[in-house]
Amino acid sequence: MLLLVSVIGNVLLYLKWNAFKTGGAVATNPYSDAVLANDTLPSQFPKDLPIESEAVVTSTYATHTEDGRSGAVREYTSKLSPTEVVANYKSFAYANNWTVTIENVESGNSSTGLFSAVKDNQTLEVSIAPLDTNQGLRVKVTVLQAY
């Protein structure tokens, strides 16, 4: 039992060290498969997927869903408004023949947004929430392979 606890502790310590070394963040998502360096575009992401120049990438990781779909997630902070973030992804979707399935922005105190589009066997999901400090937004971009 002590050996098992020691092994688990060493694995967690290695993951944190490796994330620090590569500039990534240790993902606590139970469906996270691999932490990637924040300057690495996940292979599942379209090469021209927009991210504003002032964005600060906070984590990037491969993931899978409970129902078995695989994909990747990139999270970043933004100084744009939820409307501007959604507009960027909406422009990308229409320019690249994606079908927009959800477009929702809440302004005011909540400053949240949700955007989703599908193309071929991929789903693009963007969720937007205010940072705890109210000094910008937390944007989470997920690209998943469809069934």
Contacts in CASP RR format, 6 or more apart in sequence:
PFRMAT RR
TARGET T0000
AUTHOR 0000-0000-0000
METHOD contacts of the structure
MODEL  1
MLLLVSVIGNVLLYLKWNAFKTGGAVATNPYSDAVLANDTLPSQFPKDLP
IESEAVVTSTYATHTEDGRSGAVREYTSKLSPTEVVANYKSFAYANNWTV
TIENVESGNSSTGLFSAVKDNQTLEVSIAPLDTNQGLRVKVTVLQAY
15 26 0 8 1.000
15 35 0 8 1.000
16 26 0 8 1.000
18 35 0 8 1.000
19 25 0 8 1.000
19 26 0 8 1.000
19 35 0 8 1.000
22 35 0 8 1.000
22 36 0 8 1.000
22 37 0 8 1.000
23 37 0 8 1.000
23 38 0 8 1.000
23 39 0 8 1.000
24 35 0 8 1.000
24 36 0 8 1.000
24 37 0 8 1.000
24 38 0 8 1.000
24 59 0 8 1.000
24 60 0 8 1.000
25 35 0 8 1.000
25 38 0 8 1.000
25 58 0 8 1.000
25 59 0 8 1.000
25 60 0 8 1.000
25 61 0 8 1.000
26 35 0 8 1.000
27 35 0 8 1.000
27 59 0 8 1.000
27 61 0 8 1.000
27 63 0 8 1.000
27 73 0 8 1.000
29 61 0 8 1.000
29 63 0 8 1.000
29 73 0 8 1.000
31 63 0 8 1.000
31 64 0 8 1.000
31 65 0 8 1.000
31 66 0 8 1.000
32 61 0 8 1.000
32 62 0 8 1.000
32 63 0 8 1.000
32 73 0 8 1.000
33 61 0 8 1.000
33 62 0 8 1.000
33 63 0 8 1.000
33 64 0 8 1.000
33 70 0 8 1.000
34 61 0 8 1.000
34 62 0 8 1.000
35 59 0 8 1.000
35 60 0 8 1.000
35 61 0 8 1.000
36 42 0 8 1.000
36 60 0 8 1.000
36 61 0 8 1.000
36 62 0 8 1.000
36 72 0 8 1.000
37 60 0 8 1.000
38 57 0 8 1.000
38 58 0 8 1.000
38 59 0 8 1.000
38 60 0 8 1.000
39 57 0 8 1.000
40 60 0 8 1.000
41 47 0 8 1.000
41 49 0 8 1.000
41 74 0 8 1.000
42 60 0 8 1.000
42 62 0 8 1.000
42 71 0 8 1.000
42 72 0 8 1.000
42 73 0 8 1.000
42 74 0 8 1.000
42 143 0 8 1.000
43 72 0 8 1.000
44 62 0 8 1.000
44 70 0 8 1.000
44 71 0 8 1.000
44 72 0 8 1.000
44 122 0 8 1.000
44 143 0 8 1.000
44 144 0 8 1.000
44 145 0 8 1.000
45 72 0 8 1.000
45 74 0 8 1.000
45 141 0 8 1.000
45 143 0 8 1.000
46 92 0 8 1.000
46 96 0 8 1.000
46 122 0 8 1.000
46 124 0 8 1.000
46 143 0 8 1.000
48 92 0 8 1.000
48 96 0 8 1.000
49 92 0 8 1.000
49 124 0 8 1.000
49 141 0 8 1.000
49 143 0 8 1.000
50 88 0 8 1.000
50 89 0 8 1.000
50 91 0 8 1.000
50 92 0 8 1.000
51 57 0 8 1.000
51 74 0 8 1.000
51 76 0 8 1.000
51 141 0 8 1.000
52 78 0 8 1.000
52 79 0 8 1.000
52 80 0 8 1.000
52 88 0 8 1.000
54 78 0 8 1.000
54 79 0 8 1.000
55 76 0 8 1.000
55 77 0 8 1.000
55 78 0 8 1.000
55 139 0 8 1.000
56 76 0 8 1.000
56 77 0 8 1.000
57 74 0 8 1.000
57 75 0 8 1.000
57 76 0 8 1.000
58 75 0 8 1.000
58 76 0 8 1.000
58 77 0 8 1.000
58 138 0 8 1.000
59 73 0 8 1.000
59 74 0 8 1.000
59 75 0 8 1.000
60 72 0 8 1.000
60 73 0 8 1.000
60 74 0 8 1.000
60 75 0 8 1.000
61 72 0 8 1.000
61 73 0 8 1.000
62 70 0 8 1.000
62 71 0 8 1.000
62 72 0 8 1.000
63 70 0 8 1.000
63 71 0 8 1.000
63 72 0 8 1.000
63 73 0 8 1.000
63 142 0 8 1.000
63 144 0 8 1.000
64 70 0 8 1.000
64 71 0 8 1.000
65 144 0 8 1.000
67 147 0 8 1.000
69 144 0 8 1.000
69 145 0 8 1.000
69 146 0 8 1.000
69 147 0 8 1.000
70 144 0 8 1.000
70 145 0 8 1.000
71 142 0 8 1.000
71 143 0 8 1.000
71 144 0 8 1.000
71 145 0 8 1.000
72 142 0 8 1.000
72 143 0 8 1.000
73 140 0 8 1.000
73 141 0 8 1.000
73 142 0 8 1.000
74 140 0 8 1.000
74 141 0 8 1.000
75 138 0 8 1.000
75 139 0 8 1.000
75 140 0 8 1.000
75 141 0 8 1.000
76 138 0 8 1.000
76 139 0 8 1.000
76 141 0 8 1.000
77 131 0 8 1.000
77 136 0 8 1.000
77 137 0 8 1.000
77 138 0 8 1.000
77 139 0 8 1.000
78 85 0 8 1.000
78 128 0 8 1.000
78 136 0 8 1.000
78 137 0 8 1.000
78 138 0 8 1.000
78 139 0 8 1.000
79 136 0 8 1.000
79 137 0 8 1.000
80 88 0 8 1.000
80 137 0 8 1.000
81 107 0 8 1.000
81 111 0 8 1.000
81 137 0 8 1.000
82 105 0 8 1.000
82 106 0 8 1.000
82 107 0 8 1.000
82 111 0 8 1.000
82 112 0 8 1.000
82 113 0 8 1.000
82 128 0 8 1.000
82 137 0 8 1.000
83 105 0 8 1.000
83 107 0 8 1.000
85 113 0 8 1.000
85 115 0 8 1.000
85 126 0 8 1.000
85 128 0 8 1.000
85 137 0 8 1.000
85 139 0 8 1.000
86 103 0 8 1.000
86 105 0 8 1.000
86 113 0 8 1.000
86 115 0 8 1.000
86 126 0 8 1.000
86 128 0 8 1.000
89 115 0 8 1.000
89 117 0 8 1.000
89 124 0 8 1.000
89 126 0 8 1.000
90 100 0 8 1.000
90 103 0 8 1.000
90 115 0 8 1.000
92 98 0 8 1.000
93 99 0 8 1.000
93 100 0 8 1.000
93 117 0 8 1.000
93 119 0 8 1.000
93 124 0 8 1.000
94 100 0 8 1.000
96 119 0 8 1.000
97 119 0 8 1.000
98 117 0 8 1.000
98 118 0 8 1.000
98 119 0 8 1.000
98 124 0 8 1.000
99 117 0 8 1.000
99 118 0 8 1.000
99 119 0 8 1.000
100 115 0 8 1.000
100 116 0 8 1.000
100 117 0 8 1.000
101 116 0 8 1.000
101 117 0 8 1.000
101 118 0 8 1.000
102 114 0 8 1.000
102 115 0 8 1.000
102 116 0 8 1.000
103 114 0 8 1.000
103 115 0 8 1.000
103 116 0 8 1.000
104 113 0 8 1.000
104 114 0 8 1.000
104 115 0 8 1.000
105 112 0 8 1.000
105 113 0 8 1.000
105 128 0 8 1.000
106 112 0 8 1.000
106 113 0 8 1.000
110 130 0 8 1.000
111 128 0 8 1.000
111 129 0 8 1.000
111 130 0 8 1.000
111 137 0 8 1.000
112 127 0 8 1.000
112 128 0 8 1.000
112 129 0 8 1.000
112 130 0 8 1.000
113 126 0 8 1.000
113 127 0 8 1.000
113 128 0 8 1.000
113 129 0 8 1.000
114 125 0 8 1.000
114 126 0 8 1.000
114 127 0 8 1.000
114 128 0 8 1.000
115 124 0 8 1.000
115 125 0 8 1.000
115 126 0 8 1.000
115 128 0 8 1.000
116 123 0 8 1.000
116 124 0 8 1.000
116 125 0 8 1.000
116 126 0 8 1.000
117 123 0 8 1.000
117 124 0 8 1.000
118 124 0 8 1.000
118 146 0 8 1.000
120 146 0 8 1.000
121 145 0 8 1.000
121 146 0 8 1.000
122 143 0 8 1.000
122 144 0 8 1.000
122 145 0 8 1.000
122 146 0 8 1.000
123 142 0 8 1.000
123 143 0 8 1.000
123 144 0 8 1.000
123 145 0 8 1.000
123 146 0 8 1.000
124 141 0 8 1.000
124 142 0 8 1.000
124 143 0 8 1.000
125 141 0 8 1.000
125 142 0 8 1.000
125 143 0 8 1.000
125 144 0 8 1.000
126 139 0 8 1.000
126 140 0 8 1.000
126 141 0 8 1.000
126 142 0 8 1.000
127 139 0 8 1.000
127 140 0 8 1.000
127 142 0 8 1.000
128 137 0 8 1.000
128 138 0 8 1.000
128 139 0 8 1.000
128 140 0 8 1.000
129 137 0 8 1.000
129 138 0 8 1.000
130 136 0 8 1.000
130 137 0 8 1.000
130 138 0 8 1.000
131 137 0 8 1.000
131 138 0 8 1.000
END
